[in-house]
Amino acid sequence: MNGYRDLRVALLGGGSVGSQVARLLLEQSDELAARIGARLQLTGIAVRDIHAKRDVDLPRELLTTDAERLVLGADIVVELMGGIEPARSLILRAIEGGADVITANKALIAAHGPELAEAAEQVGAQLSYEAAVAGAIPIIRPLRESLAGDHVTRVMGIVNGSTNYILDRMDRFGDSAEEAMRVASDLGYLEADPTLDVEGYDAAQKATILASIAFHTEVPVDTVHREGITSVTQAQIEAAARAGYVIKLLAIAERLTDSNGVEGVSARVYPALISREHPLAAVHGGKNAVFVEAEAAGELMFYGAGAGGTETASAVLGDLVTAARRHVAGGPGIPGSSHAALPILPIGEVFTRYQIMLQVKDEPGVLAKIAGLLSTHGVSAASVEQSVPDGEDAEQATLVIGTHTARESQLAATVQALRNNDAVAEVTSVLRLEGNS
């Protein structure tokens, strides 16, 4: 055995990711031992049903339903069960026993990350969760370590592959929203409860994690402004394409200065227009990408598979090797950076741009009325396009107004005023424009 010591690894969860992690640990045992300087001994795999069919043929003797017993005496616990409980209680029990913990549980980290991190810091254990955001893409470690000495100003990304797949089909193949969702569901892209994806809950959990790390501030998930993609129509997709844009569900976290001059943090999720020249516009199918802006490093982009058993297992193994090396070298786990405790700013303080599509009366003076209304709310138009249906009897025209950057509160008030104006028959579409390219 080349004189390697053993490190006991307990695996909680034998689903698509857990099975792949177990397979890699068993198949690559010698190679991993050579990298680490210690052998990773998989002591057991906690599952709900020992007899359930799995993606990987796992050794029967490793399967157990007694997760609590399995974590006792483990050096490293890998939690891939999902959900809040019993995952939270098992992780706390593992940490209390001095074990390092690796998890891919985004919901748990979003809801209880600070609690778990504090528990780990108190005993000198390491809590790692690279796989909780964007699957195989390394983004947690770069934000937490590589950019720890920089001043990150903005993180913007596509962090839900299911919604990206749906919007991409609508854009590239002309699918309706219903058809794109059906295909995504048939291919297994959507969660068992699709609202977690299409209503933006999954992306909001990931936005919480990214914002908390990037800005050294606790950002509770219930402070994340969230909008899903269920209101996005094929007509909006086509209008975006004609204007040189694509619609993506974006998770955005950034530093802002509010109207009182106070610096804070905003985290939000919504469908937005982004120029086809922007790198994120080229993210197709179920892929993920995260675009980071920092004062010294400039613009960075991380791209790759955001889900999948083998892909996510790669991120888990990366955390596992790092934790194992720490055990070999000795010393406490590396805690997260101290909290800056920046205030969480509401969506109204965000600076953005709007594209507003509306039906108006086709009569003299309408454009002047609308221009005056925008001016009243401190919003200026960057572009105005007008089209009138064929036929001399047309009574309405379509206006598409692109605004200059303004505070969200001003832009939202402008849209409400447009809805209330007697010259406007209907506001048919409101989308934000993000990205500088």
GIHU-V780309 format. One record per residue. N is the residue number from 0. PHI is phi in degrees with one decimal (none if undefined). OMEGA is omega in radians with two decimals (none if undefined). NEAR is the number of other ideal C-beta (glycine too) atoms within 8 Angstrom. Layout:
N/PHI/OMEGA/NEAR, N/PHI/OMEGA/NEAR
This chain:
0/none/3.08/4, 1/61.0/3.08/5, 2/73.3/-3.14/3, 3/-73.0/2.97/9, 4/-78.5/3.11/6, 5/-98.9/2.96/7, 6/-114.5/-3.05/13, 7/-82.5/-3.11/10, 8/-116.6/3.07/15, 9/-103.3/-3.11/15, 10/-111.1/3.12/15, 11/-104.4/-3.13/16, 12/115.4/-3.13/13, 13/-122.7/3.11/13, 14/-78.9/-3.05/10, 15/-61.8/3.13/8, 16/-79.1/-3.12/14, 17/-58.6/3.13/14, 18/-63.2/3.14/14, 19/-70.4/3.08/14, 20/-62.1/3.12/15, 21/-60.5/3.14/15, 22/-59.5/-3.12/10, 23/-65.7/3.10/10, 24/-61.7/-3.10/14, 25/-76.5/-3.08/9, 26/-74.0/-3.05/6, 27/-108.4/-3.06/8, 28/-54.8/-3.09/10, 29/-67.1/-3.13/6, 30/-64.6/3.13/7, 31/-65.9/3.12/14, 32/-61.7/3.13/13, 33/-66.4/3.12/8, 34/-71.4/-3.00/7, 35/-91.6/-2.98/13, 36/90.1/3.08/8, 37/-156.4/-3.12/12, 38/-96.2/3.10/12, 39/-85.1/-3.11/14, 40/-98.4/3.10/8, 41/-75.3/-3.03/11, 42/-85.8/3.14/9, 43/172.4/3.13/10, 44/-129.1/3.14/14, 45/-81.1/-3.14/14, 46/-134.8/3.09/11, 47/-76.0/-3.07/4, 48/-135.1/-3.11/6, 49/-62.1/-3.02/8, 50/-93.1/-3.10/3, 51/-65.5/3.10/8, 52/-72.5/-3.09/2, 53/-129.0/3.13/9, 54/-66.2/-3.07/6, 55/-124.5/3.10/8, 56/-79.5/-3.07/3, 57/-92.3/3.11/12, 58/-58.6/-3.07/6, 59/-57.6/-3.06/6, 60/-68.5/3.12/4, 61/-87.3/-3.06/11, 62/-82.7/3.12/11, 63/-150.6/3.03/12, 64/-100.4/-3.09/8, 65/-97.4/-3.09/7, 66/-66.7/-3.11/12, 67/-61.5/3.13/8, 68/-67.6/-3.08/7, 69/-64.8/-3.08/13, 70/-74.6/-3.13/14, 71/-67.7/3.10/7, 72/83.0/3.13/4, 73/-75.6/3.02/14, 74/-83.2/3.14/8, 75/-138.5/3.10/17, 76/-114.0/3.11/15, 77/-108.1/-3.08/15, 78/-101.3/3.14/15, 79/-132.4/-3.12/15, 80/-80.7/-3.04/12, 81/83.5/-3.14/8, 82/76.7/-3.09/8, 83/-89.1/3.11/8, 84/-117.8/0.15/6, 85/-87.0/-3.05/7, 86/-57.5/-3.10/15, 87/-60.7/-3.10/11, 88/-64.4/3.13/8, 89/-67.9/3.10/15, 90/-65.0/3.12/14, 91/-62.7/3.12/10, 92/-65.7/3.11/10, 93/-64.4/-3.14/13, 94/-63.8/3.12/15, 95/-60.0/3.10/8, 96/-84.6/3.09/10, 97/89.4/-3.11/7, 98/-82.0/2.92/13, 99/-75.6/-3.11/15, 100/-128.5/3.01/17, 101/-116.9/-3.13/15, 102/-140.8/3.02/16, 103/-114.0/-2.97/13, 104/-86.7/-3.08/14, 105/-64.2/-3.13/13, 106/-62.8/-3.13/10, 107/-68.9/-3.13/16, 108/-65.6/3.12/14, 109/-63.6/-3.07/12, 110/-88.1/-3.00/8, 111/-131.4/-3.12/9, 112/-52.7/-3.14/12, 113/-60.2/3.12/8, 114/-62.2/-3.12/7, 115/-68.4/3.13/16, 116/-64.1/3.12/11, 117/-65.4/3.11/8, 118/-61.5/3.14/12, 119/-66.2/-3.11/16, 120/-64.9/-3.11/10, 121/-64.0/-3.11/6, 122/-108.6/3.13/9, 123/77.7/3.12/8, 124/-90.8/-3.12/14, 125/-112.7/3.03/11, 126/-111.4/-3.10/12, 127/-128.7/-3.07/12, 128/-152.4/3.12/16, 129/-55.8/-3.07/13, 130/-77.9/-3.10/15, 131/-74.6/-3.14/12, 132/-130.1/3.00/14, 133/64.0/2.97/13, 134/52.1/-3.05/14, 135/-77.5/-3.06/13, 136/-73.8/3.05/15, 137/-75.2/3.12/10, 138/-132.2/3.14/13, 139/-66.0/-3.11/13, 140/-64.4/3.06/10, 141/-57.8/3.13/12, 142/-68.7/-3.03/14, 143/-80.2/-3.05/9, 144/-119.3/-3.04/7, 145/-62.8/-3.11/6, 146/-104.5/-3.09/12, 147/-62.5/3.14/7, 148/-94.1/-3.11/4, 149/-101.1/3.12/9, 150/-113.0/3.14/6, 151/-71.9/-3.12/13, 152/-105.8/-3.07/8, 153/-157.0/3.00/10, 154/-127.9/-3.12/16, 155/-135.9/-3.08/14, 156/-158.6/2.97/15, 157/-99.3/-3.00/16, 158/-117.4/3.06/14, 159/-126.9/-3.07/15, 160/-68.6/-3.11/15, 161/-64.3/-3.13/15, 162/-70.1/3.09/14, 163/-65.4/3.10/17, 164/-63.0/-3.12/14, 165/-63.8/-3.12/15, 166/-65.4/3.14/17, 167/-67.6/3.09/10, 168/-64.7/3.12/13, 169/-63.5/-3.10/16, 170/-78.2/-2.99/11, 171/-88.1/-3.05/7, 172/-116.5/3.09/6, 173/75.0/3.11/5, 174/-63.2/2.91/10, 175/-72.4/3.12/7, 176/-60.6/-3.12/13, 177/-65.5/-3.13/6, 178/-67.2/3.13/9, 179/-62.5/3.10/14, 180/-65.8/3.13/12, 181/-63.2/3.14/8, 182/-63.9/3.13/10, 183/-60.5/3.13/13, 184/-67.4/-3.14/10, 185/-62.3/-3.13/6, 186/-85.5/3.11/7, 187/82.1/3.14/5, 188/-74.8/-3.05/12, 189/-86.8/3.05/10, 190/-64.4/3.08/8, 191/-56.3/2.99/3, 192/-103.1/-3.02/5, 193/-63.5/3.13/11, 194/-63.2/3.10/8, 195/-60.1/3.11/8, 196/-87.2/-2.94/13, 197/-72.6/3.08/13, 198/-95.4/3.00/9, 199/86.4/-3.11/15, 200/-65.4/3.13/10, 201/-60.3/3.14/13, 202/-64.8/3.13/14, 203/-66.0/3.08/15, 204/-61.6/3.14/13, 205/-71.2/3.08/16, 206/-62.7/3.08/17, 207/-59.0/-3.11/14, 208/-65.5/-3.12/16, 209/-62.9/-3.13/18, 210/-64.9/-3.11/15, 211/-62.2/-3.12/13, 212/-75.6/-3.06/11, 213/-63.5/-3.04/12, 214/-115.4/3.02/13, 215/52.7/-3.05/11, 216/-141.0/3.08/12, 217/-70.5/-3.12/7, 218/-119.5/-3.13/15, 219/-60.8/-3.08/7, 220/-63.7/-3.13/10, 221/-77.2/3.04/4, 222/-95.5/-3.13/7, 223/-82.2/3.06/13, 224/-68.7/-3.00/10, 225/-131.6/2.97/12, 226/-135.2/3.14/8, 227/-96.2/-3.06/12, 228/-106.8/-3.03/12, 229/-66.7/3.13/7, 230/-90.8/-3.12/7, 231/-76.4/-3.09/11, 232/-110.5/3.08/8, 233/-63.6/3.11/10, 234/-62.5/3.09/7, 235/-67.5/3.11/12, 236/-59.5/-3.11/13, 237/-67.9/3.11/8, 238/-64.9/3.10/11, 239/-63.1/-3.13/13, 240/-61.7/3.14/10, 241/-63.3/-3.11/6, 242/-90.9/3.12/9, 243/87.8/-3.12/7, 244/-121.9/2.98/13, 245/-132.9/3.14/11, 246/-97.0/3.10/15, 247/-130.4/2.97/13, 248/-82.4/-3.04/16, 249/-109.4/2.91/14, 250/-103.1/-3.05/18, 251/-127.9/3.02/13, 252/-132.1/-3.11/16, 253/-154.2/2.98/10, 254/-80.9/3.12/11, 255/-137.7/2.95/12, 256/-113.3/-3.05/7, 257/-78.9/-3.05/10, 258/-66.3/3.08/5, 259/-99.6/3.12/4, 260/83.1/-3.12/5, 261/-93.4/3.10/7, 262/-78.6/3.13/7, 263/-150.4/-3.08/13, 264/-123.9/3.01/15, 265/-118.1/3.01/14, 266/-133.0/-3.05/16, 267/-155.6/3.11/13, 268/-136.4/3.06/14, 269/-165.1/3.03/11, 270/-74.3/-3.08/13, 271/-145.4/3.01/12, 272/-80.3/3.05/13, 273/-139.7/-3.09/15, 274/-59.2/3.10/10, 275/-67.7/3.07/8, 276/-85.1/-3.12/6, 277/-77.2/-3.13/10, 278/-55.7/-3.11/9, 279/-68.2/3.14/15, 280/-67.0/-3.10/12, 281/-89.5/3.12/5, 282/-87.2/-3.02/12, 283/-108.4/3.06/7, 284/59.3/-3.11/7, 285/-92.4/-3.12/10, 286/-72.7/3.05/13, 287/-117.3/3.02/18, 288/-157.8/3.12/14, 289/-127.2/-3.10/16, 290/-108.3/-3.07/12, 291/-114.3/3.06/16, 292/-117.9/-3.14/11, 293/-134.6/-3.03/12, 294/-62.3/-3.10/6, 295/-88.9/-3.07/7, 296/-75.8/-3.11/9, 297/80.6/-3.09/6, 298/-96.7/3.13/7, 299/-130.0/3.08/10, 300/-132.0/3.13/10, 301/-116.6/-3.00/13, 302/-134.8/3.05/8, 303/163.3/-3.12/12, 304/-74.2/-3.13/12, 305/-93.8/-3.11/14, 306/-156.6/-3.13/10, 307/109.0/-3.08/9, 308/-59.9/-3.10/11, 309/-67.8/-3.11/7, 310/-64.2/3.14/12, 311/-67.3/3.09/15, 312/-59.4/3.10/13, 313/-59.5/3.13/9, 314/-67.6/3.10/15, 315/-62.2/3.14/16, 316/-63.4/3.09/12, 317/-60.8/3.08/11, 318/-64.0/-3.10/13, 319/-66.0/3.11/14, 320/-63.8/3.13/11, 321/-61.8/3.12/10, 322/-63.7/-3.13/14, 323/-64.9/3.10/14, 324/-62.2/3.10/10, 325/-64.3/3.10/13, 326/-61.1/-3.14/12, 327/-68.1/-3.11/10, 328/-76.4/-3.09/6, 329/88.1/3.14/5, 330/97.3/-3.10/4, 331/-74.8/3.06/5, 332/-67.3/-3.14/12, 333/-88.0/-3.13/5, 334/-74.8/3.03/7, 335/-67.2/-3.13/6, 336/-64.8/-3.12/7, 337/-61.9/-3.06/4, 338/-72.1/3.06/7, 339/-80.2/3.10/7, 340/55.2/3.06/5, 341/-70.9/3.11/11, 342/-68.3/3.08/6, 343/-91.2/-3.05/12, 344/-91.4/3.12/10, 345/-72.0/-3.09/6, 346/-59.3/-3.12/8, 347/-63.4/-3.12/8, 348/-89.8/-3.11/13, 349/-71.1/2.98/11, 350/-96.9/3.13/7, 351/-155.1/3.06/11, 352/-125.1/3.12/13, 353/-115.6/2.83/14, 354/-115.0/-3.06/16, 355/-115.1/3.08/14, 356/-110.7/-3.10/13, 357/-145.7/3.03/13, 358/-98.4/-3.10/10, 359/-127.9/3.05/13, 360/-66.1/3.14/9, 361/-88.8/-3.11/9, 362/-148.7/-3.12/6, 363/-60.2/3.04/3, 364/89.9/-3.09/7, 365/-65.8/-3.13/12, 366/-60.9/3.12/9, 367/-64.7/3.11/7, 368/-61.5/-3.09/10, 369/-69.2/3.10/15, 370/-62.3/3.10/9, 371/-65.4/3.13/8, 372/-65.1/3.09/12, 373/-59.6/-3.11/13, 374/-61.4/3.14/9, 375/-58.2/-3.10/7, 376/-97.6/3.07/11, 377/74.1/-3.12/6, 378/-116.5/3.10/12, 379/-117.4/-3.12/8, 380/-86.5/3.04/11, 381/-88.8/3.13/7, 382/-155.2/3.06/7, 383/-139.1/3.08/9, 384/-119.8/3.14/6, 385/-121.6/3.05/8, 386/-137.2/-3.13/6, 387/-120.9/3.13/7, 388/-59.6/3.09/6, 389/-61.5/3.10/3, 390/114.4/-3.09/5, 391/-71.7/-3.06/3, 392/-90.4/-3.14/4, 393/-60.0/-3.11/10, 394/-104.7/-3.11/5, 395/-128.9/3.05/10, 396/-125.1/3.07/12, 397/-102.9/3.06/12, 398/-113.6/3.00/14, 399/-120.4/-3.07/12, 400/-109.5/2.99/14, 401/-102.6/-3.07/11, 402/-94.7/2.88/16, 403/-76.2/3.14/8, 404/-63.3/3.10/6, 405/-153.3/3.07/13, 406/-69.5/3.12/10, 407/-54.8/-3.12/12, 408/-60.9/3.11/8, 409/-68.4/-3.13/11, 410/-65.9/3.14/15, 411/-65.0/3.10/9, 412/-65.4/3.10/9, 413/-63.3/3.13/15, 414/-62.4/3.13/12, 415/-63.8/3.11/8, 416/-65.3/3.08/11, 417/-62.3/3.13/13, 418/-62.4/-3.09/8, 419/-88.4/-3.06/5, 420/-83.6/-3.06/10, 421/-71.3/3.09/3, 422/-82.5/-3.09/10, 423/-102.9/3.11/12, 424/-77.6/-3.10/7, 425/-164.0/2.92/6, 426/-91.6/-2.99/11, 427/-90.8/-3.10/7, 428/-160.0/3.02/11, 429/-133.7/3.10/8, 430/-133.9/3.06/12, 431/-82.9/3.05/10, 432/-110.9/-3.11/13, 433/-124.6/3.14/11, 434/89.4/-3.08/9, 435/-92.6/-3.05/3, 436/-82.9/none/6
